[in-house]
Amino acid sequence: MYISVLNFNFYAPIVILSIIIGLIVASLLCRRAGASKQTVIYTAILTFVMILVVSAMMSFVLSGSIRKIGFVGAGGALGLILGVVISGFIHNDHVKESIAAWVVTAPLMYGLSKIACHITGCCNGIPYHGALCVTYEVHDGASYFPVQLLETVVFLLIFAVGLVLFLKARNISLYNVASTVLVLSCIAKVSIEFLRESHIGKIISGYQVIVISITVVFLVVFQIMRRRERI
């Protein structure tokens, strides 16, 4: 699979489009669960802004340069969950349904956004010359494992699983749905990181630690919110 240098940078349009698709799907799920139009619209706006801002902030922290700011999956996920949790406290309207809907949709956004990385070559897998290898002109014809496409497939599958669980879930079990999707996404992301060239020579990267930490923190937050609703 040969990827030539593109005359137009598709990275930003694809990332933004993936987020917009996720916003639409999450909003439809929230409306289906009974949330008001006002809550859905305000939550979508807040979450969209939080995804972009937190992702940019994390990208800056990890790269150390404002010129290298891009879309960081962990930052986007953190911004998404913070946005929907904050919105839940503000509106108090179908909170568990909204949280579950947005968390379930996060893998969809992330999976689609990795298509941008695949076609631009901004990140790459380990050196690899086997089946389905990706050769980038921008990297002087070097061949790599198609880690971005693997992420797209894996996270779209996680979204599909989460969507089925969401549609079948009832009441308090929606927090279990959100937690399940969060854990599956964490396991997938941490595991796939080992297939990146940037991970060569490392036992565990700082990025993996960040992903695990975000997961643990919000698993605790979901448990607290679930107990709060039972009172």
N, C-alpha and C positions, 0 to 999 in steps of 0.2 A: 504494500500500500504506500504509494509515493505522494507526499504532500509538498507541492511546490510553494514558492513564496507568492503570497497573494498581493494584488495591487490595492485591495481594500481590506482594512482590518475589520473582520467580522466579530471580533471578540466582544466588544461592548454591546452591539445590537443583540447578539445571541443571549448573552447573560441577562440583559434587561428583558428580553422576550420570555426567557425561562421564568423569571420572577413574575412577570405579568400573568403568564399562564397559571402559575401557582396561585397567585392572588385570586384569579377568577374561580379556579377549582375550590379553593378554601372558602371563598365567599358563598359559592353555591351550596357547599356542605353545611355551612353555618345557617344559611337561610332554610335549608331542608330541615335542620334541627330545631328551627323555630326562632332564631335570633332576629331581632328587628332590623329593618333596612338601615336605620341610622347607626346601629351598633356595628353592623357589617361594614358599612362604608368607612366609618371612623377607624375601625380596627385595621382595615386594609391599608388606609393611608398611613397610620402610625407604624404598622409592621413594615410596609415598603420602605419608609424612611429609615427605620431602625436597621433593616437588613443592609442597606447601602452604607449607612454611617458606621455601624459597628464593623462591617467587613472591611471598609477602608481603614479604620483605625487599627484593626488587627494586622492588616497587610502592612501598614506603616511600621508597626512595632516589630514585626517579623523581618521585614526587609531593611529597615533603618533608613529608607530613602523615600521621599515623597514622589520621586520619578518612577519608582517601581510599584506603586500602589495598583493593586488589581483586586479581583474578586477572590476572597478567601472563604472556602466553604464553612469552616468552623465559625468564622466571624459572622457570616450570613445566618447560620443556624442560631447562634447566640442572639443576634439581633431579632430574628423572627420570634423566638420564644420569649424574649424580654418584651417585645412589642405586644404579643397576645396576652401575656400575663398582666402587664400594666393595664392594658385595655380591659381585662377582666375585672380588675379592682375598680377601675373608673366607672364602667357601665353596669357591672354586676348583672349581666344579661346572658343567660345560657353559657356560663363560664366554662364548665367542663366540656361542653360540646364545641365551643370555640377553640379551646386549647387543643383538644384532640384533632379537630379538623385541620388546624394549622400545622401541628406536628406531623400529621399524616402526609400533608402536602409538601413538607420540606424536602423529602427525598426526591420528589418529582422535580422541584426547582433545581436541586443540586445535580441530579442526573442529567437533565437537559442542558444545564450550564457547562458541563464538561465537554460537550460537543465543541464549544468555543475553544477550549484548550487543545482539543484534538486537531482542529484544522489550523490553528495558529502556531502550535508547537511551543507555547510559553512554558510548558512543563513537559516532562517526558518520563517514560519508564526506564527500567534497567536496559543496558545494551542487550539486544536480542536479534537473532537472525532467523528464527523459526517461522512457523505458520502465523499469518496475520500480523507480521512485524510491520512497524510504521517507519518509513524512511522520510526524513525531513530535509528539504533543500536548505532551509534556514540553518540547519546544523551540519552543513557540508556533506550531506548525503549519508549521515550516520543512521543506523537502524535501531529501533527501540521496541520494547514490549508495549502493546497498545493499552496502557494503563488507563487512559482517559475513557476509552470505549468500554473497558471492563467496568469502570465506575458507573458509566451511563446505564449499562445493562443491569448491574447489581442494584443500583438505587431505584431504578424504575420497577424492579421486582419487589423491592421493599415497599415502595408506594402502593403497588397492587395488593400486597398482603395487608398493609395498613388500611387501605380503602375497604377491603372486604370485612375486616374486623370492625371498622367504624360503622359500616352500614348494618352490621348485625348486633352491635353493642347496645346495651341499655343502661341508662342512668349512671351510677357510680363507676361502672366498669369502663367507662370512657377514659378514665385516668389510666387504667391498665393498658388500654389501646395506645395511648400516648407514650407510656413508659416502654411498651414493647417495641414500638417503632424507633424510639430513641436508642434503646439498647442495640437493636439490630443495626441501626445506622452507625453507631459507635464501633461495634465489632467489625463491620464492613470497612469503615474508613481506616481504622487502625491497622487492619490486616492488609489492605491494599497499599498502604504507605510503604510496606516492605518491598514492593515491586517498583518503587520510584528510584531513579538514579541518584537523587539527592539523599536517599536513605542509605546508600552503600557505605559500609564502615561504621554504621551506628547500631547500637542495640535497641535503643528507643529514642525517638526524636522529641524535641520540645513541642512540636505540633501534635504528636500523638498524646503527649501529656495533657495538652490543652483540650483536645477532644474528649479524653477520658474525664477530665475535671469538670467540663461543662455538663457531661452526661450525668455524673454523680450528683452535682449540685441540683440539677433540675429534677432528677428522680426524687430527691429529698423534698424539693419544692412541691412536686405533684402529690407526694404522700401527705404533706402538711395541708395542702388545699383539699384533699379528699377527706381528711379527718375533720377539717373545718366545716365542710358541708354536712357531715354526719351529726354535728352538734345541734 
